[in-house]
Amino acid sequence: MEMRKLGNSGLEVSAIGLGCMGMNHHRGPAPDRTEMIALIRAAVERGVTFFDTAEVYGPFTNEELVGEALQPVRKGVVIATKFGFDLGPGGSGGVNSRPERIRQVADDSLKRLRVDAIDLFYQHRVDPAVPIEDVAGAVKNLIAEGKVKHFGLSEPGAETLRRAHAVQPVAAVQSEYSLWWRLPEADVLPACAELGVGFVPYSPLGRGFLTGKIDESTAFGSNDNRSTLPRFTPEARRANRPVVDLLERLGAEKHATAAQIALAWLLAQQPWIVPIPGTTKLNRLEENIAAALIELTPDDLRSIEAAASQIVVAGDRYPQAEADLTRR
């Protein structure tokens, strides 16, 4: 697979990564653990080198899964995880990026991931109670100690990114980005370009909607967070179908699926963008990986832009309380 560098950090990863959250968290009943370990190893065999997890997924169990799966191939992969929530005994469950908490998360994540150093350590959500300079300084100390290799931020605002980067260079920003969520284009992506920071879109397939496999009649399980998202009400799904129709039309021309066009579109935006679609199925993994081979021409991109500009996407991506944790 094509390799890409996340900005000026020197961190090189496969052009398509693998988001591991859904393998046991937030997407309905957890799949068989043995099957998910096999899927992660199948991804490595197919050229994927970039794997994403977080302590909050589970909590804790997703890191354990990823750590066990990747331990035999540790030298050939990059593992990203995240801190930023108050978990564990006595924890509130809310955001917590106090330096002592960051250090504790790093130590615990190292054990669960079975690694000597965390390749990429993101702040999961900005904590308004802790200056971002203190957060960056705490990770800088962990880097100096060899426990962390690179610093990242998830869902920051552009100014927060600049302030953090001034203390400890940020290797990558991870935020939601796809054809139906383009807000990062306003200021975060320009800031990444300015600072030499890579960008990692999560939910690059719109939590599955952009695959075309979800419609207004799709039922979500009680543990599937899409059941709580305004963008996934039956009415919003019906209203947002034109986005999928656009992808399917171009896919028919390119002998590709809607999902592959959605990923190829992201890859075409910048050479330092690396999407991390998640899946629990081998055939979907292979479909996503193949998107890296699709070349969209300037005419294709102009056509997509013209069509997308005529579509008004219905529904917020998060309930208000979750949305308030982003772009701080």
Contacts in CASP RR format, 6 or more apart in sequence:
PFRMAT RR
TARGET T0000
AUTHOR 0000-0000-0000
METHOD contacts of the structure
MODEL  1
MEMRKLGNSGLEVSAIGLGCMGMNHHRGPAPDRTEMIALIRAAVERGVTF
FDTAEVYGPFTNEELVGEALQPVRKGVVIATKFGFDLGPGGSGGVNSRPE
RIRQVADDSLKRLRVDAIDLFYQHRVDPAVPIEDVAGAVKNLIAEGKVKH
FGLSEPGAETLRRAHAVQPVAAVQSEYSLWWRLPEADVLPACAELGVGFV
PYSPLGRGFLTGKIDESTAFGSNDNRSTLPRFTPEARRANRPVVDLLERL
GAEKHATAAQIALAWLLAQQPWIVPIPGTTKLNRLEENIAAALIELTPDD
LRSIEAAASQIVVAGDRYPQAEADLTRR
1 14 0 8 1.000
1 15 0 8 1.000
1 16 0 8 1.000
1 46 0 8 1.000
1 47 0 8 1.000
1 48 0 8 1.000
1 289 0 8 1.000
1 292 0 8 1.000
2 14 0 8 1.000
2 15 0 8 1.000
2 292 0 8 1.000
3 12 0 8 1.000
3 13 0 8 1.000
3 14 0 8 1.000
3 15 0 8 1.000
3 49 0 8 1.000
4 12 0 8 1.000
4 13 0 8 1.000
4 14 0 8 1.000
4 15 0 8 1.000
4 271 0 8 1.000
4 272 0 8 1.000
4 273 0 8 1.000
4 274 0 8 1.000
5 11 0 8 1.000
5 12 0 8 1.000
5 272 0 8 1.000
6 12 0 8 1.000
6 13 0 8 1.000
6 150 0 8 1.000
6 171 0 8 1.000
6 172 0 8 1.000
6 197 0 8 1.000
6 198 0 8 1.000
6 199 0 8 1.000
6 200 0 8 1.000
6 272 0 8 1.000
6 274 0 8 1.000
7 171 0 8 1.000
7 172 0 8 1.000
7 192 0 8 1.000
7 196 0 8 1.000
7 197 0 8 1.000
7 198 0 8 1.000
7 272 0 8 1.000
8 169 0 8 1.000
8 196 0 8 1.000
8 197 0 8 1.000
9 150 0 8 1.000
9 169 0 8 1.000
9 171 0 8 1.000
9 172 0 8 1.000
9 197 0 8 1.000
9 198 0 8 1.000
10 171 0 8 1.000
11 78 0 8 1.000
11 119 0 8 1.000
11 120 0 8 1.000
11 149 0 8 1.000
11 150 0 8 1.000
11 171 0 8 1.000
11 172 0 8 1.000
13 49 0 8 1.000
13 50 0 8 1.000
13 78 0 8 1.000
13 274 0 8 1.000
14 47 0 8 1.000
14 48 0 8 1.000
14 49 0 8 1.000
14 50 0 8 1.000
14 274 0 8 1.000
14 292 0 8 1.000
15 267 0 8 1.000
15 274 0 8 1.000
15 292 0 8 1.000
16 48 0 8 1.000
16 50 0 8 1.000
16 263 0 8 1.000
16 267 0 8 1.000
16 274 0 8 1.000
16 275 0 8 1.000
16 276 0 8 1.000
16 277 0 8 1.000
16 288 0 8 1.000
16 289 0 8 1.000
16 291 0 8 1.000
16 292 0 8 1.000
17 43 0 8 1.000
17 48 0 8 1.000
17 49 0 8 1.000
17 50 0 8 1.000
17 51 0 8 1.000
17 52 0 8 1.000
17 274 0 8 1.000
17 275 0 8 1.000
17 276 0 8 1.000
17 277 0 8 1.000
18 40 0 8 1.000
18 43 0 8 1.000
18 48 0 8 1.000
18 50 0 8 1.000
18 51 0 8 1.000
18 52 0 8 1.000
18 276 0 8 1.000
18 277 0 8 1.000
18 278 0 8 1.000
18 279 0 8 1.000
18 285 0 8 1.000
19 51 0 8 1.000
19 52 0 8 1.000
19 53 0 8 1.000
19 202 0 8 1.000
19 276 0 8 1.000
19 277 0 8 1.000
19 278 0 8 1.000
20 40 0 8 1.000
20 51 0 8 1.000
20 52 0 8 1.000
20 53 0 8 1.000
20 57 0 8 1.000
20 62 0 8 1.000
20 65 0 8 1.000
20 66 0 8 1.000
20 278 0 8 1.000
21 27 0 8 1.000
21 52 0 8 1.000
21 53 0 8 1.000
21 54 0 8 1.000
21 57 0 8 1.000
21 62 0 8 1.000
21 278 0 8 1.000
22 57 0 8 1.000
22 62 0 8 1.000
22 278 0 8 1.000
22 280 0 8 1.000
23 30 0 8 1.000
23 31 0 8 1.000
23 36 0 8 1.000
23 39 0 8 1.000
23 40 0 8 1.000
23 62 0 8 1.000
23 65 0 8 1.000
23 280 0 8 1.000
24 30 0 8 1.000
24 31 0 8 1.000
24 33 0 8 1.000
24 36 0 8 1.000
24 57 0 8 1.000
24 58 0 8 1.000
24 61 0 8 1.000
24 62 0 8 1.000
24 65 0 8 1.000
25 57 0 8 1.000
25 58 0 8 1.000
25 61 0 8 1.000
25 62 0 8 1.000
26 57 0 8 1.000
26 223 0 8 1.000
26 224 0 8 1.000
26 225 0 8 1.000
27 223 0 8 1.000
27 224 0 8 1.000
27 225 0 8 1.000
27 280 0 8 1.000
28 220 0 8 1.000
28 221 0 8 1.000
28 222 0 8 1.000
28 223 0 8 1.000
28 224 0 8 1.000
29 221 0 8 1.000
29 223 0 8 1.000
31 280 0 8 1.000
33 65 0 8 1.000
35 280 0 8 1.000
36 65 0 8 1.000
36 69 0 8 1.000
36 280 0 8 1.000
37 65 0 8 1.000
37 68 0 8 1.000
37 69 0 8 1.000
39 279 0 8 1.000
39 280 0 8 1.000
39 281 0 8 1.000
39 282 0 8 1.000
39 285 0 8 1.000
40 51 0 8 1.000
40 65 0 8 1.000
40 66 0 8 1.000
40 69 0 8 1.000
40 70 0 8 1.000
41 69 0 8 1.000
41 70 0 8 1.000
41 72 0 8 1.000
41 73 0 8 1.000
42 282 0 8 1.000
42 285 0 8 1.000
43 51 0 8 1.000
43 285 0 8 1.000
43 289 0 8 1.000
44 70 0 8 1.000
44 73 0 8 1.000
44 76 0 8 1.000
44 77 0 8 1.000
46 285 0 8 1.000
46 286 0 8 1.000
46 289 0 8 1.000
47 289 0 8 1.000
48 289 0 8 1.000
49 76 0 8 1.000
49 77 0 8 1.000
49 78 0 8 1.000
50 77 0 8 1.000
50 78 0 8 1.000
50 80 0 8 1.000
50 274 0 8 1.000
50 276 0 8 1.000
51 66 0 8 1.000
51 70 0 8 1.000
51 77 0 8 1.000
51 78 0 8 1.000
51 79 0 8 1.000
51 80 0 8 1.000
52 80 0 8 1.000
52 81 0 8 1.000
52 174 0 8 1.000
52 200 0 8 1.000
52 202 0 8 1.000
52 276 0 8 1.000
53 62 0 8 1.000
53 63 0 8 1.000
53 65 0 8 1.000
53 66 0 8 1.000
53 79 0 8 1.000
53 80 0 8 1.000
53 81 0 8 1.000
53 82 0 8 1.000
53 113 0 8 1.000
54 62 0 8 1.000
54 63 0 8 1.000
54 81 0 8 1.000
54 82 0 8 1.000
54 122 0 8 1.000
54 124 0 8 1.000
55 63 0 8 1.000
55 81 0 8 1.000
55 82 0 8 1.000
55 83 0 8 1.000
55 85 0 8 1.000
55 87 0 8 1.000
55 105 0 8 1.000
55 108 0 8 1.000
55 109 0 8 1.000
55 112 0 8 1.000
56 82 0 8 1.000
56 84 0 8 1.000
56 85 0 8 1.000
56 87 0 8 1.000
56 124 0 8 1.000
57 63 0 8 1.000
59 85 0 8 1.000
59 87 0 8 1.000
59 88 0 8 1.000
60 87 0 8 1.000
60 108 0 8 1.000
60 112 0 8 1.000
63 81 0 8 1.000
63 109 0 8 1.000
63 112 0 8 1.000
63 113 0 8 1.000
64 112 0 8 1.000
66 79 0 8 1.000
66 113 0 8 1.000
67 79 0 8 1.000
67 112 0 8 1.000
67 113 0 8 1.000
67 114 0 8 1.000
67 115 0 8 1.000
68 114 0 8 1.000
70 77 0 8 1.000
70 79 0 8 1.000
70 113 0 8 1.000
70 114 0 8 1.000
71 114 0 8 1.000
74 114 0 8 1.000
74 115 0 8 1.000
78 119 0 8 1.000
78 120 0 8 1.000
79 113 0 8 1.000
79 115 0 8 1.000
79 118 0 8 1.000
79 119 0 8 1.000
79 120 0 8 1.000
80 118 0 8 1.000
80 119 0 8 1.000
80 120 0 8 1.000
80 121 0 8 1.000
80 122 0 8 1.000
80 172 0 8 1.000
80 174 0 8 1.000
80 200 0 8 1.000
81 109 0 8 1.000
81 113 0 8 1.000
81 118 0 8 1.000
81 120 0 8 1.000
81 121 0 8 1.000
81 122 0 8 1.000
82 121 0 8 1.000
82 122 0 8 1.000
82 123 0 8 1.000
82 124 0 8 1.000
82 154 0 8 1.000
83 97 0 8 1.000
83 101 0 8 1.000
83 102 0 8 1.000
83 105 0 8 1.000
83 106 0 8 1.000
83 109 0 8 1.000
83 121 0 8 1.000
83 122 0 8 1.000
83 123 0 8 1.000
83 124 0 8 1.000
84 95 0 8 1.000
84 96 0 8 1.000
84 97 0 8 1.000
84 101 0 8 1.000
84 102 0 8 1.000
84 105 0 8 1.000
84 123 0 8 1.000
84 124 0 8 1.000
84 125 0 8 1.000
84 127 0 8 1.000
85 93 0 8 1.000
85 94 0 8 1.000
85 95 0 8 1.000
85 96 0 8 1.000
85 124 0 8 1.000
85 125 0 8 1.000
86 92 0 8 1.000
86 93 0 8 1.000
86 94 0 8 1.000
86 95 0 8 1.000
86 96 0 8 1.000
86 101 0 8 1.000
87 93 0 8 1.000
95 125 0 8 1.000
95 126 0 8 1.000
95 127 0 8 1.000
95 128 0 8 1.000
95 129 0 8 1.000
95 325 0 8 1.000
96 127 0 8 1.000
97 123 0 8 1.000
97 126 0 8 1.000
97 127 0 8 1.000
97 130 0 8 1.000
97 135 0 8 1.000
98 127 0 8 1.000
98 129 0 8 1.000
98 130 0 8 1.000
98 134 0 8 1.000
99 130 0 8 1.000
99 134 0 8 1.000
99 135 0 8 1.000
99 137 0 8 1.000
99 138 0 8 1.000
102 135 0 8 1.000
102 138 0 8 1.000
102 139 0 8 1.000
102 142 0 8 1.000
103 138 0 8 1.000
103 141 0 8 1.000
103 142 0 8 1.000
106 118 0 8 1.000
106 121 0 8 1.000
106 142 0 8 1.000
106 147 0 8 1.000
106 148 0 8 1.000
107 147 0 8 1.000
109 118 0 8 1.000
110 116 0 8 1.000
110 117 0 8 1.000
110 118 0 8 1.000
110 147 0 8 1.000
117 146 0 8 1.000
117 147 0 8 1.000
117 148 0 8 1.000
117 149 0 8 1.000
118 147 0 8 1.000
118 148 0 8 1.000
118 149 0 8 1.000
119 149 0 8 1.000
119 150 0 8 1.000
120 149 0 8 1.000
120 150 0 8 1.000
120 151 0 8 1.000
120 152 0 8 1.000
120 171 0 8 1.000
120 172 0 8 1.000
121 139 0 8 1.000
121 142 0 8 1.000
121 148 0 8 1.000
121 150 0 8 1.000
121 151 0 8 1.000
121 152 0 8 1.000
122 151 0 8 1.000
122 152 0 8 1.000
122 153 0 8 1.000
122 154 0 8 1.000
122 172 0 8 1.000
122 174 0 8 1.000
123 135 0 8 1.000
123 139 0 8 1.000
123 152 0 8 1.000
123 153 0 8 1.000
123 154 0 8 1.000
123 156 0 8 1.000
124 154 0 8 1.000
125 154 0 8 1.000
125 155 0 8 1.000
125 325 0 8 1.000
125 326 0 8 1.000
125 328 0 8 1.000
126 132 0 8 1.000
126 153 0 8 1.000
126 155 0 8 1.000
126 156 0 8 1.000
126 157 0 8 1.000
126 160 0 8 1.000
126 325 0 8 1.000
126 328 0 8 1.000
127 135 0 8 1.000
128 328 0 8 1.000
132 156 0 8 1.000
132 160 0 8 1.000
132 163 0 8 1.000
132 164 0 8 1.000
132 167 0 8 1.000
133 163 0 8 1.000
133 164 0 8 1.000
133 166 0 8 1.000
133 167 0 8 1.000
135 164 0 8 1.000
136 151 0 8 1.000
136 163 0 8 1.000
136 164 0 8 1.000
136 165 0 8 1.000
136 166 0 8 1.000
136 167 0 8 1.000
136 168 0 8 1.000
136 170 0 8 1.000
137 167 0 8 1.000
137 168 0 8 1.000
139 148 0 8 1.000
139 151 0 8 1.000
139 152 0 8 1.000
139 168 0 8 1.000
140 151 0 8 1.000
140 167 0 8 1.000
140 168 0 8 1.000
142 148 0 8 1.000
143 149 0 8 1.000
143 150 0 8 1.000
143 151 0 8 1.000
143 168 0 8 1.000
150 171 0 8 1.000
150 172 0 8 1.000
151 164 0 8 1.000
151 168 0 8 1.000
151 169 0 8 1.000
151 170 0 8 1.000
151 171 0 8 1.000
152 170 0 8 1.000
152 171 0 8 1.000
152 172 0 8 1.000
152 173 0 8 1.000
152 174 0 8 1.000
153 160 0 8 1.000
153 161 0 8 1.000
153 164 0 8 1.000
153 170 0 8 1.000
153 173 0 8 1.000
153 174 0 8 1.000
154 173 0 8 1.000
154 174 0 8 1.000
154 175 0 8 1.000
154 202 0 8 1.000
155 174 0 8 1.000
155 175 0 8 1.000
155 176 0 8 1.000
155 325 0 8 1.000
155 326 0 8 1.000
155 327 0 8 1.000
155 328 0 8 1.000
156 164 0 8 1.000
156 173 0 8 1.000
156 175 0 8 1.000
156 188 0 8 1.000
156 327 0 8 1.000
156 328 0 8 1.000
157 187 0 8 1.000
157 188 0 8 1.000
157 191 0 8 1.000
157 327 0 8 1.000
157 328 0 8 1.000
158 187 0 8 1.000
158 188 0 8 1.000
158 190 0 8 1.000
158 191 0 8 1.000
160 328 0 8 1.000
161 170 0 8 1.000
161 173 0 8 1.000
161 188 0 8 1.000
161 191 0 8 1.000
161 192 0 8 1.000
161 195 0 8 1.000
161 197 0 8 1.000
162 191 0 8 1.000
162 195 0 8 1.000
164 170 0 8 1.000
165 195 0 8 1.000
165 197 0 8 1.000
170 195 0 8 1.000
170 197 0 8 1.000
171 197 0 8 1.000
171 198 0 8 1.000
172 197 0 8 1.000
172 198 0 8 1.000
172 199 0 8 1.000
172 200 0 8 1.000
172 274 0 8 1.000
173 188 0 8 1.000
173 192 0 8 1.000
173 197 0 8 1.000
173 198 0 8 1.000
173 199 0 8 1.000
173 200 0 8 1.000
174 199 0 8 1.000
174 200 0 8 1.000
174 201 0 8 1.000
174 202 0 8 1.000
174 276 0 8 1.000
175 184 0 8 1.000
175 188 0 8 1.000
175 199 0 8 1.000
175 200 0 8 1.000
175 201 0 8 1.000
175 202 0 8 1.000
175 326 0 8 1.000
176 184 0 8 1.000
176 201 0 8 1.000
176 202 0 8 1.000
176 203 0 8 1.000
176 206 0 8 1.000
176 317 0 8 1.000
177 184 0 8 1.000
177 189 0 8 1.000
177 199 0 8 1.000
177 201 0 8 1.000
177 202 0 8 1.000
177 204 0 8 1.000
177 266 0 8 1.000
177 273 0 8 1.000
177 275 0 8 1.000
178 201 0 8 1.000
178 203 0 8 1.000
178 204 0 8 1.000
178 205 0 8 1.000
178 206 0 8 1.000
178 210 0 8 1.000
178 262 0 8 1.000
178 266 0 8 1.000
179 210 0 8 1.000
179 243 0 8 1.000
179 246 0 8 1.000
179 247 0 8 1.000
179 262 0 8 1.000
179 265 0 8 1.000
179 304 0 8 1.000
179 308 0 8 1.000
180 206 0 8 1.000
180 209 0 8 1.000
180 210 0 8 1.000
180 231 0 8 1.000
180 240 0 8 1.000
180 243 0 8 1.000
180 313 0 8 1.000
181 203 0 8 1.000
181 206 0 8 1.000
181 313 0 8 1.000
181 317 0 8 1.000
183 327 0 8 1.000
184 199 0 8 1.000
188 199 0 8 1.000
188 327 0 8 1.000
189 199 0 8 1.000
189 269 0 8 1.000
189 270 0 8 1.000
191 197 0 8 1.000
192 198 0 8 1.000
192 199 0 8 1.000
192 272 0 8 1.000
193 270 0 8 1.000
196 272 0 8 1.000
197 272 0 8 1.000
198 272 0 8 1.000
198 273 0 8 1.000
198 274 0 8 1.000
199 270 0 8 1.000
199 272 0 8 1.000
199 273 0 8 1.000
199 274 0 8 1.000
200 273 0 8 1.000
200 274 0 8 1.000
200 275 0 8 1.000
200 276 0 8 1.000
201 266 0 8 1.000
201 273 0 8 1.000
201 274 0 8 1.000
201 275 0 8 1.000
201 276 0 8 1.000
202 276 0 8 1.000
204 262 0 8 1.000
204 263 0 8 1.000
204 266 0 8 1.000
204 275 0 8 1.000
204 276 0 8 1.000
204 277 0 8 1.000
205 211 0 8 1.000
205 259 0 8 1.000
205 262 0 8 1.000
205 263 0 8 1.000
205 277 0 8 1.000
205 278 0 8 1.000
205 288 0 8 1.000
206 262 0 8 1.000
207 226 0 8 1.000
207 229 0 8 1.000
207 232 0 8 1.000
208 214 0 8 1.000
208 259 0 8 1.000
209 231 0 8 1.000
209 232 0 8 1.000
209 237 0 8 1.000
209 240 0 8 1.000
209 243 0 8 1.000
209 244 0 8 1.000
210 243 0 8 1.000
210 244 0 8 1.000
210 247 0 8 1.000
210 258 0 8 1.000
210 259 0 8 1.000
210 262 0 8 1.000
211 257 0 8 1.000
211 258 0 8 1.000
211 259 0 8 1.000
211 262 0 8 1.000
211 284 0 8 1.000
212 244 0 8 1.000
212 247 0 8 1.000
212 248 0 8 1.000
212 258 0 8 1.000
212 259 0 8 1.000
214 237 0 8 1.000
215 237 0 8 1.000
215 238 0 8 1.000
215 241 0 8 1.000
216 234 0 8 1.000
216 235 0 8 1.000
216 237 0 8 1.000
216 238 0 8 1.000
217 234 0 8 1.000
218 237 0 8 1.000
220 226 0 8 1.000
220 227 0 8 1.000
220 232 0 8 1.000
221 227 0 8 1.000
226 232 0 8 1.000
228 319 0 8 1.000
229 316 0 8 1.000
229 317 0 8 1.000
229 318 0 8 1.000
229 319 0 8 1.000
230 236 0 8 1.000
230 315 0 8 1.000
230 316 0 8 1.000
230 317 0 8 1.000
230 318 0 8 1.000
230 319 0 8 1.000
231 240 0 8 1.000
231 313 0 8 1.000
231 314 0 8 1.000
231 315 0 8 1.000
231 316 0 8 1.000
231 317 0 8 1.000
233 315 0 8 1.000
235 314 0 8 1.000
236 314 0 8 1.000
236 315 0 8 1.000
239 314 0 8 1.000
240 313 0 8 1.000
240 314 0 8 1.000
240 315 0 8 1.000
242 311 0 8 1.000
243 308 0 8 1.000
243 311 0 8 1.000
243 313 0 8 1.000
244 258 0 8 1.000
246 304 0 8 1.000
246 307 0 8 1.000
246 308 0 8 1.000
246 311 0 8 1.000
247 258 0 8 1.000
247 259 0 8 1.000
247 261 0 8 1.000
247 262 0 8 1.000
248 258 0 8 1.000
250 256 0 8 1.000
250 261 0 8 1.000
250 300 0 8 1.000
250 303 0 8 1.000
250 304 0 8 1.000
251 257 0 8 1.000
251 258 0 8 1.000
251 260 0 8 1.000
251 261 0 8 1.000
254 260 0 8 1.000
254 261 0 8 1.000
254 294 0 8 1.000
254 296 0 8 1.000
254 300 0 8 1.000
256 264 0 8 1.000
256 290 0 8 1.000
256 291 0 8 1.000
256 294 0 8 1.000
257 287 0 8 1.000
259 277 0 8 1.000
259 284 0 8 1.000
259 287 0 8 1.000
259 288 0 8 1.000
259 291 0 8 1.000
260 287 0 8 1.000
260 288 0 8 1.000
260 290 0 8 1.000
260 291 0 8 1.000
260 294 0 8 1.000
261 291 0 8 1.000
261 294 0 8 1.000
261 296 0 8 1.000
262 291 0 8 1.000
263 275 0 8 1.000
263 277 0 8 1.000
263 288 0 8 1.000
263 291 0 8 1.000
263 292 0 8 1.000
263 294 0 8 1.000
264 291 0 8 1.000
264 292 0 8 1.000
264 294 0 8 1.000
264 295 0 8 1.000
264 296 0 8 1.000
265 296 0 8 1.000
265 301 0 8 1.000
265 304 0 8 1.000
266 273 0 8 1.000
266 275 0 8 1.000
267 273 0 8 1.000
267 275 0 8 1.000
267 291 0 8 1.000
267 292 0 8 1.000
268 296 0 8 1.000
268 301 0 8 1.000
277 288 0 8 1.000
278 288 0 8 1.000
279 285 0 8 1.000
279 288 0 8 1.000
296 304 0 8 1.000
316 323 0 8 1.000
317 323 0 8 1.000
318 326 0 8 1.000
END
